[in-house]
């Protein structure tokens, strides 16, 4: 089933409700469907059939209309972040065989000319772009003169709904193929969890190139809510946004909440309207969860986990009041248990099941497992596998994340398997060092990265913090940390910065911090 058809049929009776709010721009569901089905007609008239179409732009009305129009045309969308460098954009366009772009006029014009050379058509739902090289342009004025499809194009369950590009370990972006079956199952699983009335107000904090944005958009519209897009200028400190827009369904990376807390913008009872507060994309420290609970006393506090390959989120944990007295590994909120009827297991380096309470790589099976990687069958086979110990012959996805099942039966994720570092012949997980530093007020929330020499050998580690330490404070922290850490693992330097650099996903950019550390 086409996910666009699912949303359209569910939302028709709420056609006058607000679907999208960006700054002072408002679109009703009627506006959204009319504009999207109009663009879908243009796409079909230009030969679009089950192909990948690019969306260029962030936090623009054109991007959201474009997403729904592409799905309505029976095609798949690929978000293209204008913040990407030109080579990455060209790689995505070439790898996905994109010949059609939809986007905001200003974002399209900012693309490099050689990036556009392979395109046949550009659709600008907002703006009156007239001419660009030899590419056919359909602008806002022309769209008003076209008709529209009466209904979204029918799709097979296995047809691709979107391709999301993630950064590969080699630096080459990996395109994860997510089907209509994957996303429909995800929406149904989410719908079983969250009790929401039409007109609820959901945040949209993520760039479109980070797949939790797909949840914000499609799930909100399926449940007939208002998608309220966080302006980029308020991204670091969205306190006023949450209050001003009366957000009751919040979703962000934990580092946003951490920065709010560090800058004094996460005060008790700040957000009484919040009903659900979800955090994803990074490890979720308990001290942030506690601070958010005080700020949003009427809200759930939730940790959602899911690699892109498992369609956005595949596990959930509600951090309750009683959890505040529990000792979780490295003071990180568990990732919980799988959604719906998904299964999980933990395996060792030989891909055998680990013993109870032992650490292992977290793997999943179920209907949300994506169709693998675009143009990379070898990588697909490496991480989407069947195992001899599984008599049911299911396909499992190897996450590359290390975890264990705690005494209450919930999964705790320790971090990436490759986040272990070896110093002076001895191994430690980065999270253990960050945990030791979290015991002190000024180093709570510290981000630790390895320090490497010219041969890429780890010679130690460096910690980054937002606070500033005196020499006496640093000496005291080191002395007290020795009760938890061996001295060889204590950071060689503790560096104070104004704010942590972010990846395009909104996560803390640890690679950039490593580069900064080399210059100190």
Backbone torsions as a table, in degrees:
resi	resn	phi	psi	omega
1	UNK	NA	137.2	175.4
2	UNK	-68.9	123.6	-178.2
3	UNK	-61.3	-28.6	177.4
4	UNK	-65.2	-38.9	177.7
5	UNK	-64.5	-40.1	178.6
6	UNK	-59.4	-46.7	-178.8
7	UNK	-69.0	-43.0	-178.1
8	UNK	-61.5	-45.4	-178.4
9	UNK	-66.7	-32.6	-178.3
10	UNK	-76.4	-27.5	-171.0
11	UNK	-103.9	-3.4	-176.0
12	UNK	-57.0	-40.1	-176.9
13	UNK	-74.6	-6.5	176.9
14	UNK	-114.0	32.7	-170.6
15	UNK	-61.0	-26.2	-179.7
16	UNK	-89.6	-5.4	178.0
17	UNK	-72.2	156.7	177.0
18	UNK	-75.1	130.8	177.5
19	UNK	-101.8	-33.8	-172.3
20	UNK	-144.4	135.4	176.7
21	UNK	-135.5	118.6	176.6
22	UNK	-128.1	111.2	-173.5
23	UNK	54.7	-119.6	-179.0
24	UNK	-98.8	6.8	179.3
25	UNK	-91.4	132.8	-177.7
26	UNK	-130.3	134.7	173.2
27	UNK	-122.3	131.0	171.8
28	UNK	-81.4	170.1	175.8
29	UNK	-61.6	-37.1	175.4
30	UNK	-58.4	-47.6	179.3
31	UNK	-59.5	-48.0	-176.9
32	UNK	-58.7	-51.3	-175.8
33	UNK	-67.6	-39.5	-179.6
34	UNK	-63.4	-47.9	-178.9
35	UNK	-66.7	-42.5	-177.4
36	UNK	-66.6	-42.4	179.9
37	UNK	-70.9	-25.7	174.0
38	UNK	-67.5	-45.5	177.5
39	UNK	-65.8	-38.7	178.6
40	UNK	-57.8	-37.8	177.8
41	UNK	-64.0	-43.7	177.6
42	UNK	-60.7	-42.2	179.1
43	UNK	-60.9	-45.2	-180.0
44	UNK	-64.2	-40.9	180.0
45	UNK	-65.6	-20.6	178.3
46	UNK	-101.6	21.3	170.9
47	UNK	84.1	9.4	-179.3
48	UNK	-68.9	123.3	179.7
49	UNK	-149.5	108.2	178.4
50	UNK	49.2	40.8	177.7
51	UNK	-115.6	169.8	-179.8
52	UNK	-92.1	130.0	-179.0
53	UNK	-120.0	135.1	-176.7
54	UNK	-85.7	144.1	171.9
55	UNK	-115.0	117.8	179.4
56	UNK	-109.7	128.4	-179.8
57	UNK	130.2	156.1	179.5
58	UNK	-135.0	137.5	173.7
59	UNK	56.8	35.4	178.4
60	UNK	-121.3	144.7	179.1
61	UNK	-54.4	-40.6	-177.6
62	UNK	-57.2	-35.2	-178.0
63	UNK	-67.4	-41.9	-176.7
64	UNK	-73.4	-40.9	174.6
65	UNK	-63.2	-43.3	-178.7
66	UNK	-59.9	-42.9	179.6
67	UNK	-57.7	-48.3	-176.7
68	UNK	-71.1	-31.8	179.3
69	UNK	-68.3	-38.9	179.8
70	UNK	-64.1	-46.0	176.4
71	UNK	-61.2	-40.6	-178.8
72	UNK	-64.5	-28.4	179.0
73	UNK	-82.8	1.8	179.8
74	UNK	77.7	18.8	-179.8
75	UNK	-109.1	177.6	177.8
76	UNK	-111.7	148.8	-179.5
77	UNK	-107.8	149.2	173.1
78	UNK	-128.8	115.4	178.0
79	UNK	-69.8	135.8	176.0
80	UNK	-120.6	113.6	-176.4
81	UNK	-82.7	121.2	179.3
82	UNK	-61.3	-16.1	177.4
83	UNK	-75.2	-17.7	178.5
84	UNK	-62.3	152.2	173.6
85	UNK	-73.2	160.5	-174.6
86	UNK	-57.9	-37.1	-178.5
87	UNK	-66.1	-39.3	179.5
88	UNK	-67.2	-41.4	179.0
89	UNK	-61.9	-43.8	178.9
90	UNK	-63.1	-38.4	179.0
91	UNK	-63.0	-41.4	179.6
92	UNK	-67.3	-44.3	-179.4
93	UNK	-64.1	-42.9	179.9
94	UNK	-68.4	-46.6	-177.9
95	UNK	-63.3	-35.2	-178.9
96	UNK	-90.2	-3.6	-177.9
97	UNK	55.9	45.0	-178.3
98	UNK	-77.5	126.5	175.1
99	UNK	-119.5	-5.4	179.3
100	UNK	-129.0	133.3	174.4
101	UNK	-119.3	143.4	170.7
102	UNK	-122.0	133.8	179.2
103	UNK	-179.9	174.5	176.9
104	UNK	-69.4	141.8	-175.3
105	UNK	-55.6	-46.5	-177.0
106	UNK	-64.1	-37.7	179.5
107	UNK	-69.1	-38.4	177.8
108	UNK	-63.3	-44.8	-177.7
109	UNK	-66.7	-22.3	179.7
110	UNK	-80.5	-10.4	178.3
111	UNK	-72.2	148.0	177.5
112	UNK	-66.1	145.3	-175.9
113	UNK	-59.6	-39.9	-178.5
114	UNK	-71.0	-16.1	175.0
115	UNK	-69.4	-29.7	-174.2
116	UNK	-88.7	-6.4	-169.1
117	UNK	-61.6	-26.9	-177.3
118	UNK	-92.3	2.6	-174.7
119	UNK	-86.7	147.3	174.7
120	UNK	-103.0	-31.3	-171.3
121	UNK	-147.5	138.6	170.7
122	UNK	-126.0	129.1	178.2
123	UNK	-111.5	124.2	178.1
124	UNK	-114.7	97.1	-179.3
125	UNK	-62.0	-24.1	175.3
126	UNK	-128.4	129.7	-179.6
127	UNK	111.9	163.5	-176.5
128	UNK	-123.1	48.9	175.3
129	UNK	-54.3	127.7	-173.2
130	UNK	-101.1	-48.7	-172.9
131	UNK	-147.8	140.2	178.7
132	UNK	-152.3	105.5	-175.6
133	UNK	53.5	-133.8	178.4
134	UNK	-108.8	26.8	-175.3
135	UNK	-92.8	138.0	175.9
136	UNK	-68.1	133.8	-179.7
137	UNK	-117.3	132.7	169.4
138	UNK	-119.2	112.6	-175.1
139	UNK	-103.7	-177.1	-175.5
140	UNK	-57.7	-42.9	-178.4
141	UNK	-62.8	-44.1	-179.6
142	UNK	-69.2	-33.7	179.3
143	UNK	-63.7	-32.7	180.0
144	UNK	-66.6	-19.5	-177.6
145	UNK	-94.5	-8.4	-179.6
146	UNK	-90.2	162.0	172.6
147	UNK	-84.8	-155.9	179.2
148	UNK	-149.7	160.2	173.1
149	UNK	-67.5	146.0	178.5
150	UNK	-75.9	-30.5	179.8
151	UNK	-150.0	157.7	173.9
152	UNK	-60.1	152.0	178.8
153	UNK	-68.3	138.9	178.1
154	UNK	-64.8	144.8	178.5
155	UNK	-131.8	153.7	170.3
156	UNK	-82.9	153.9	-179.1
157	UNK	-56.2	-36.0	-175.2
158	UNK	-86.2	-3.2	176.8
159	UNK	-64.1	146.1	-178.1
160	UNK	-74.2	132.2	175.9
161	UNK	-94.6	-40.5	176.2
162	UNK	-156.3	157.5	173.8
163	UNK	-120.4	119.2	-179.0
164	UNK	-109.2	126.2	-178.0
165	UNK	-93.5	124.4	176.7
166	UNK	-112.5	160.7	-179.4
167	UNK	-77.8	124.0	177.2
168	UNK	-82.7	164.4	-179.3
169	UNK	-65.3	-22.9	179.5
170	UNK	-87.1	-5.3	-176.1
171	UNK	94.9	-17.8	177.9
172	UNK	-80.5	125.5	-177.6
173	UNK	-64.3	139.7	178.0
174	UNK	-101.8	129.2	178.8
175	UNK	-94.3	112.6	179.9
176	UNK	-92.2	125.0	-176.1
177	UNK	-93.7	116.9	-178.5
178	UNK	-113.2	127.9	-174.5
179	UNK	-91.6	167.8	174.6
180	UNK	-61.1	-38.5	177.5
181	UNK	-60.1	-44.5	178.9
182	UNK	-57.6	-51.4	-173.6
183	UNK	-73.3	-34.2	176.8
184	UNK	-65.3	-42.9	177.5
185	UNK	-62.6	-39.4	177.2
186	UNK	-61.1	-47.9	-178.9
187	UNK	-61.1	-40.8	179.5
188	UNK	-65.3	-40.8	178.0
189	UNK	-63.5	-42.0	177.9
190	UNK	-65.6	-39.9	-178.3
191	UNK	-64.7	-31.2	177.9
192	UNK	-70.0	-21.9	-174.8
193	UNK	-91.4	-47.1	-167.4
194	UNK	-101.7	124.6	177.2
195	UNK	-92.2	107.5	-174.2
196	UNK	-134.5	134.7	177.4
197	UNK	-92.8	149.0	176.4
198	UNK	-51.7	137.2	-178.5
199	UNK	95.7	-2.1	175.0
200	UNK	-61.0	159.1	-173.1
201	UNK	-115.6	113.6	-176.6
202	UNK	-105.6	141.4	175.0
203	UNK	-79.1	156.3	169.0
204	UNK	-135.5	96.2	-173.1
205	UNK	-98.9	-19.6	-170.4
206	UNK	-90.2	149.3	168.1
207	UNK	-66.6	152.2	-178.0
208	UNK	-63.3	-22.6	-179.5
209	UNK	-77.3	-2.8	175.9
210	UNK	-111.0	120.3	-165.1
211	UNK	-63.9	-18.8	172.0
212	UNK	-57.9	-21.3	175.9
213	UNK	-61.6	-31.4	179.7
214	UNK	-65.6	-38.9	175.8
215	UNK	-62.8	-49.6	179.2
216	UNK	-52.4	-46.4	-173.9
217	UNK	-73.3	-61.8	-170.6
218	UNK	-71.8	-39.5	178.8
219	UNK	-67.5	-41.2	178.3
220	UNK	-60.3	-44.3	-178.8
221	UNK	-71.1	-33.2	176.0
222	UNK	-64.1	-35.4	-179.9
223	UNK	-92.6	9.3	174.1
224	UNK	63.3	37.2	178.0
225	UNK	-95.7	-179.0	176.7
226	UNK	-101.7	119.2	176.6
227	UNK	-86.7	112.8	-174.8
228	UNK	-110.0	112.7	-170.9
229	UNK	-87.4	126.7	179.7
230	UNK	-72.9	121.3	177.8
231	UNK	-62.0	144.5	-177.2
232	UNK	-60.0	-34.1	-178.5
233	UNK	-66.1	-17.6	179.2
234	UNK	-106.9	9.1	-171.7
235	UNK	-62.8	-38.5	-178.0
236	UNK	-74.4	-37.9	-178.4
237	UNK	-130.2	85.0	-175.7
238	UNK	-88.2	20.4	-176.7
239	UNK	-55.4	-52.1	-178.7
240	UNK	-63.2	-37.4	178.9
241	UNK	-59.9	-47.5	-178.7
242	UNK	-60.9	-41.9	-178.9
243	UNK	-73.1	-48.3	-175.9
244	UNK	-60.9	-43.2	-175.5
245	UNK	-90.0	-0.8	-179.8
246	UNK	54.9	46.8	-180.0
247	UNK	-63.0	134.1	173.5
248	UNK	-122.7	-4.0	177.9
249	UNK	-131.1	95.3	-170.9
250	UNK	-103.8	143.3	178.1
251	UNK	-150.0	126.6	178.6
252	UNK	-160.9	174.0	170.0
253	UNK	-76.7	149.9	-179.0
254	UNK	-61.7	-27.9	-176.1
255	UNK	-65.0	-25.1	174.0
256	UNK	-64.2	-46.7	179.3
257	UNK	-63.8	-36.9	179.8
258	UNK	-63.7	-42.8	179.6
259	UNK	-67.3	-38.6	176.5
260	UNK	-59.0	-42.0	-178.8
261	UNK	-67.1	-44.3	-177.6
262	UNK	-64.6	-30.4	-176.9
263	UNK	-98.1	11.7	176.5
264	UNK	74.2	26.2	-178.3
265	UNK	-112.9	21.6	176.7
266	UNK	-129.4	73.5	-173.0
267	UNK	-94.6	154.6	179.5
268	UNK	-54.2	137.6	175.8
269	UNK	62.2	24.3	178.5
270	UNK	-69.4	-32.4	-170.9
271	UNK	-124.6	67.8	-177.7
272	UNK	-68.0	-19.7	-177.8
273	UNK	-81.0	-15.1	-177.6
274	UNK	-67.5	131.3	177.1
275	UNK	-106.3	-39.9	177.7
276	UNK	-128.4	131.4	175.8
277	UNK	-125.5	115.4	-175.8
278	UNK	-117.0	141.2	179.1
279	UNK	-130.1	140.1	-174.8
280	UNK	-153.6	172.8	171.4
281	UNK	88.6	-21.0	-179.7
282	UNK	-145.3	165.8	171.6
283	UNK	-62.7	143.1	-171.8
284	UNK	-111.3	97.3	-178.4
285	UNK	-65.7	144.9	-177.1
286	UNK	-65.5	-29.9	-178.7
287	UNK	-67.7	-30.1	175.8
288	UNK	-72.3	-41.4	178.6
289	UNK	-59.7	-41.6	179.5
290	UNK	-64.9	-43.3	-179.7
291	UNK	-65.0	-38.9	179.7
292	UNK	-67.4	-36.4	178.8
293	UNK	-61.7	-39.7	178.6
294	UNK	-66.1	-36.2	-179.5
295	UNK	-75.6	-30.9	-177.5
296	UNK	-126.5	73.4	-171.4
297	UNK	-66.7	-17.1	-178.1
298	UNK	-101.5	10.8	-173.1
299	UNK	-111.6	152.8	166.0
300	UNK	-71.9	156.9	173.0
301	UNK	-121.5	116.6	-169.8
302	UNK	-129.2	141.7	172.6
303	UNK	-107.5	116.8	178.3
304	UNK	-108.2	136.4	-175.5
305	UNK	-131.2	140.4	174.3
306	UNK	176.1	119.4	170.6
307	UNK	-63.5	155.0	178.4
308	UNK	-53.1	-34.5	-177.0
309	UNK	-66.8	-14.6	178.9
310	UNK	-108.1	19.4	178.0
311	UNK	62.4	75.1	168.1
312	UNK	73.2	-82.5	178.0
313	UNK	-124.0	140.2	176.6
314	UNK	-127.5	-12.0	173.4
315	UNK	-134.4	163.1	-178.7
316	UNK	-149.4	140.4	173.8
317	UNK	-136.3	129.5	175.4
318	UNK	-94.7	118.5	-180.0
319	UNK	-86.0	103.2	-174.5
320	UNK	-90.3	171.2	179.7
321	UNK	-58.7	-38.7	-177.8
322	UNK	-69.1	-19.8	178.9
323	UNK	-70.7	-18.0	-176.1
324	UNK	-65.9	-18.2	179.0
325	UNK	-98.9	3.9	-177.6
326	UNK	-95.7	156.2	178.4
327	UNK	-105.7	100.2	175.2
328	UNK	-91.9	153.6	-178.7
329	UNK	-55.1	124.9	179.5
330	UNK	56.9	21.5	-179.3
331	UNK	55.8	40.6	177.8
332	UNK	-111.7	132.5	-179.6
333	UNK	-62.0	133.7	178.1
334	UNK	-58.7	159.6	175.2
335	UNK	-90.6	-8.2	169.5
336	UNK	87.5	-135.0	-176.1
337	UNK	-131.2	159.0	-176.8
338	UNK	-64.7	151.4	174.2
339	UNK	-74.2	149.1	174.2
340	UNK	55.9	-134.7	-177.1
341	UNK	-102.8	23.1	176.6
342	UNK	-68.1	153.0	179.6
343	UNK	-116.3	154.0	175.1
344	UNK	-133.9	161.5	174.5
345	UNK	-155.2	167.1	175.8
346	UNK	-122.3	133.0	-178.2
347	UNK	-126.8	156.5	178.6
348	UNK	-91.8	-171.8	-176.8
349	UNK	-64.9	-23.0	177.5
350	UNK	-91.5	6.3	178.4
351	UNK	67.4	26.2	171.4
352	UNK	-98.0	154.2	178.5
353	UNK	-62.5	139.7	179.3
354	UNK	-84.7	161.1	176.6
355	UNK	-72.5	161.4	179.7
356	UNK	-55.6	137.6	179.4
357	UNK	70.3	3.7	177.2
358	UNK	-89.0	154.7	176.2
359	UNK	-79.1	151.3	176.7
360	UNK	-167.7	172.0	176.3
361	UNK	-73.8	133.9	-179.1
362	UNK	-81.9	129.5	177.7
363	UNK	-130.9	154.6	-177.1
364	UNK	-135.3	154.2	169.7
365	UNK	-136.0	157.1	178.3
366	UNK	143.1	-178.6	-170.9
367	UNK	-72.5	-13.7	179.1
368	UNK	-88.0	-5.9	177.7
369	UNK	-63.6	127.1	-175.0
370	UNK	-71.2	-179.6	-176.8
371	UNK	-90.5	14.5	176.1
372	UNK	93.6	-157.6	-170.8
373	UNK	-105.3	141.5	178.0
374	UNK	-66.6	126.7	174.7
375	UNK	57.6	29.2	-179.6
376	UNK	-147.4	72.9	-177.6
377	UNK	-66.8	-33.1	-179.6
378	UNK	-63.3	-47.3	178.8
379	UNK	-64.7	-37.9	177.9
380	UNK	-58.9	-45.4	-179.0
381	UNK	-67.0	-28.3	-178.7
382	UNK	-69.7	-33.7	-172.7
383	UNK	-115.6	-14.3	173.1
384	UNK	-107.3	101.8	-167.0
385	UNK	-135.1	161.3	168.9
386	UNK	-110.3	150.6	-174.8
387	UNK	-125.5	146.9	-177.9
388	UNK	-63.0	-30.3	-178.1
389	UNK	-74.8	-10.3	-178.3
390	UNK	-101.0	101.3	-177.9
391	UNK	-67.8	-19.8	-177.1
392	UNK	-78.1	-8.1	176.5
393	UNK	63.3	31.8	178.8
394	UNK	-76.8	156.1	170.0
395	UNK	-90.3	134.4	-178.7
396	UNK	-118.4	149.1	175.2
397	UNK	-106.5	126.1	177.7
398	UNK	-87.2	114.6	-172.2
399	UNK	-77.8	-25.6	-172.6
400	UNK	80.6	4.5	178.7
401	UNK	-100.7	142.7	-179.4
402	UNK	-97.9	137.0	179.5
403	UNK	-160.0	-177.9	176.4
404	UNK	-152.9	164.8	177.7
405	UNK	-98.8	122.3	-177.1
406	UNK	-78.5	179.0	-174.6
407	UNK	-63.5	-21.0	178.6
408	UNK	-91.4	-0.6	176.0
409	UNK	92.8	7.2	-179.3
410	UNK	-98.4	149.7	178.7
411	UNK	-79.1	131.1	169.4
412	UNK	-111.3	126.8	-179.4
413	UNK	-97.6	123.2	-176.7
414	UNK	-87.1	-27.5	-178.4
415	UNK	141.1	-172.4	178.4
416	UNK	-67.1	145.2	176.1
417	UNK	-58.0	-36.9	-178.8
418	UNK	-85.7	10.9	176.9
419	UNK	-86.0	-1.7	172.8
420	UNK	-72.7	142.6	175.7
421	UNK	-123.5	155.2	-178.9
422	UNK	-118.2	118.0	-180.0
423	UNK	-123.3	126.6	-179.8
424	UNK	53.0	38.3	176.2
425	UNK	81.0	3.0	-176.9
426	UNK	-120.7	142.2	-175.5
427	UNK	-99.7	148.0	173.5
428	UNK	-152.9	150.7	175.1
429	UNK	-85.7	137.5	178.6
430	UNK	-51.7	-39.6	-178.0
431	UNK	-60.1	-29.5	179.6
432	UNK	-69.7	-36.0	177.9
433	UNK	-70.0	-43.8	178.5
434	UNK	-62.6	-35.9	178.2
435	UNK	-63.8	-43.3	179.7
436	UNK	-61.4	-41.3	179.9
437	UNK	-71.7	-25.7	-178.0
438	UNK	-68.6	-9.6	-179.9
439	UNK	-74.4	-11.1	-176.1
440	UNK	-117.2	140.6	-171.6
441	UNK	-55.8	-47.8	-174.0
442	UNK	-77.6	-18.6	178.5
443	UNK	-108.6	8.8	175.2
444	UNK	-64.8	129.9	-177.7
445	UNK	85.7	10.5	178.7
446	UNK	-60.2	146.7	176.0
447	UNK	-112.8	122.5	-176.5
448	UNK	-106.2	134.7	177.0
449	UNK	-131.2	153.3	178.4
450	UNK	-71.9	150.4	174.9
451	UNK	-106.1	121.5	-173.8
452	UNK	-116.0	149.2	175.7
453	UNK	-89.7	-173.3	-176.2
454	UNK	-65.2	-18.3	177.9
455	UNK	-95.8	10.5	179.7
456	UNK	67.2	21.2	177.1
457	UNK	-90.1	134.3	-179.5
458	UNK	-73.9	120.8	-179.2
459	UNK	-105.9	-6.2	-178.9
460	UNK	165.7	-158.2	178.4
461	UNK	-144.0	163.9	179.9
462	UNK	-130.2	140.8	177.4
463	UNK	-109.6	138.8	174.8
464	UNK	-112.3	136.6	178.1
465	UNK	-137.4	162.7	178.1
466	UNK	-92.3	-26.7	177.7
467	UNK	-74.6	174.7	174.2
468	UNK	-119.6	134.3	-178.0
469	UNK	-107.3	142.7	168.1
470	UNK	-82.1	166.3	178.3
471	UNK	-62.3	-37.8	179.2
472	UNK	-65.5	-41.2	179.3
473	UNK	-63.8	-42.8	179.7
474	UNK	-64.3	-39.8	179.1
475	UNK	-63.7	-42.0	179.0
476	UNK	-64.8	-43.4	179.4
477	UNK	-61.9	-41.9	179.0
478	UNK	-63.3	-44.3	-179.0
479	UNK	-61.5	-45.7	-178.6
480	UNK	-70.4	-33.5	-179.8
481	UNK	-65.5	-26.4	179.8
482	UNK	-62.6	-14.5	176.5
483	UNK	-75.9	-17.4	-179.3
484	UNK	-113.0	-40.0	-176.1
485	UNK	-109.9	150.3	166.0
486	UNK	-74.2	150.6	-172.5
487	UNK	-60.0	-30.8	-178.5
488	UNK	-63.2	-22.4	-177.1
489	UNK	-94.9	-7.2	179.2
490	UNK	-71.5	138.8	-177.4
491	UNK	-53.8	137.7	177.1
492	UNK	-67.5	-30.1	178.0
493	UNK	-142.0	147.4	170.4
494	UNK	-117.1	113.6	-171.8
495	UNK	-107.2	129.8	178.6
496	UNK	-94.4	128.9	176.3
497	UNK	-131.1	161.0	-177.1
498	UNK	-68.9	-38.4	-179.2
499	UNK	-160.9	149.2	179.5
500	UNK	-72.4	134.2	175.4
501	UNK	-64.4	144.9	-176.9
502	UNK	-113.2	144.8	169.0
503	UNK	-76.9	171.9	-178.7
504	UNK	-62.8	-23.4	179.2
505	UNK	-74.2	-14.9	-174.4
506	UNK	97.8	-9.7	177.4
507	UNK	-73.9	159.5	174.3
508	UNK	-64.7	131.7	-177.6
509	UNK	-88.4	92.4	-176.4
510	UNK	-69.9	-31.8	178.0
511	UNK	-62.8	-39.6	178.6
512	UNK	-66.8	-38.0	177.1
513	UNK	-64.1	-37.1	176.3
514	UNK	-60.4	-42.1	179.8
515	UNK	-64.7	-39.8	178.4
516	UNK	-64.0	-40.5	-177.1
517	UNK	-60.5	-31.9	-178.1
518	UNK	-66.1	-23.5	-176.3
519	UNK	-89.4	-0.5	179.9
520	UNK	-100.9	NA	NA
